[in-house]
Amino acid sequence: MQKEINENLKKISTWKRIFFLLIYTVIVGIVRMLLWAIILLQIGSALFTGEPNPNILNFGKKLSAYLYHILLFLTYNTDKLPFPFSDWNVTEELDLPDIKK
């Protein structure tokens, strides 16, 4: 058992994953702040115009998909690195349910 733990500690891939986990944890905090801004903007749009702003709606969908991709990586459900360490298209290719248009 101790030998297995020592082998796991020596794997570069494990430490590389931990490094990216730390980076994406910081990015999640930034994305959460942006999502709150989107929520507040959509509330304002709904109050003043009676409907959500389509531009903000689209940006919110993309940002939500990005956050979902990060969470999949952080929880070890995928090994694909999210943006900025991969193409943005990887995030857009996620199988997400269709929402309001």
C-alpha positions in Angstrom: 0.0 0.0 0.0 2.8 2.4 0.9 4.6 1.6 -2.3 1.5 2.4 -4.3 1.2 5.8 -2.6 4.8 6.5 -3.2 4.4 5.6 -6.9 1.4 7.9 -7.2 3.2 10.7 -5.6 6.0 10.4 -8.1 3.8 10.6 -11.1 4.2 13.9 -13.0 0.7 13.5 -14.4 -0.8 13.7 -10.9 1.1 16.9 -10.0 0.3 18.4 -13.4 -3.4 17.7 -12.7 -3.2 19.3 -9.3 -1.6 22.4 -10.8 -4.4 22.7 -13.3 -7.0 22.1 -10.6 -5.6 25.1 -8.6 -5.7 27.3 -11.7 -9.2 26.4 -12.6 -10.4 26.9 -9.0 -9.3 30.5 -9.3 -11.0 30.8 -12.7 -14.3 29.4 -11.2 -14.3 32.3 -8.8 -14.0 34.8 -11.6 -16.7 33.1 -13.7 -19.0 33.1 -10.7 -18.7 36.8 -10.4 -19.4 37.3 -14.1 -22.4 35.0 -13.8 -23.8 37.2 -11.0 -23.3 40.3 -13.2 -25.2 38.5 -16.0 -28.0 37.6 -13.6 -28.3 41.2 -12.4 -28.2 42.6 -16.0 -30.9 40.2 -17.0 -33.1 41.2 -14.1 -32.6 44.8 -15.1 -33.5 44.0 -18.7 -36.6 42.1 -17.6 -37.7 45.0 -15.4 -37.2 47.7 -18.0 -38.0 45.9 -21.3 -40.1 43.0 -20.2 -37.8 40.4 -21.7 -34.3 39.1 -21.4 -31.6 40.7 -23.5 -30.7 38.2 -26.3 -27.0 39.1 -26.3 -26.6 38.7 -22.6 -28.7 35.4 -22.8 -26.2 34.0 -25.4 -23.2 35.1 -23.3 -24.7 33.6 -20.2 -25.2 30.3 -22.0 -21.6 30.2 -23.2 -20.3 31.1 -19.8 -22.5 28.5 -18.1 -21.2 25.8 -20.5 -17.6 26.9 -19.7 -18.3 26.6 -16.0 -19.8 23.2 -16.5 -16.7 22.1 -18.5 -14.5 23.3 -15.7 -16.5 21.5 -13.1 -16.3 18.3 -15.1 -12.5 18.7 -15.2 -12.3 19.5 -11.5 -14.4 16.4 -10.5 -12.3 14.1 -12.7 -15.2 13.5 -15.1 -13.1 14.5 -18.1 -9.4 14.8 -18.9 -10.0 17.5 -21.5 -8.5 20.8 -20.3 -11.0 23.7 -20.5 -10.2 27.0 -22.2 -7.5 28.7 -22.1 -5.5 25.5 -22.2 -7.6 24.1 -25.1 -9.7 25.5 -27.9 -12.9 27.3 -26.9 -14.7 24.9 -29.4 -14.1 22.0 -27.0 -16.4 23.8 -24.5 -19.0 24.6 -27.1 -19.1 20.9 -28.2 -20.4 19.8 -24.8 -23.7 18.1 -25.0 -25.9 20.7 -23.3 -29.7 20.9 -23.4 -31.2 23.6 -25.6 -32.5 26.7 -23.8 -34.6 29.7 -24.7 -33.6 31.5 -27.9 
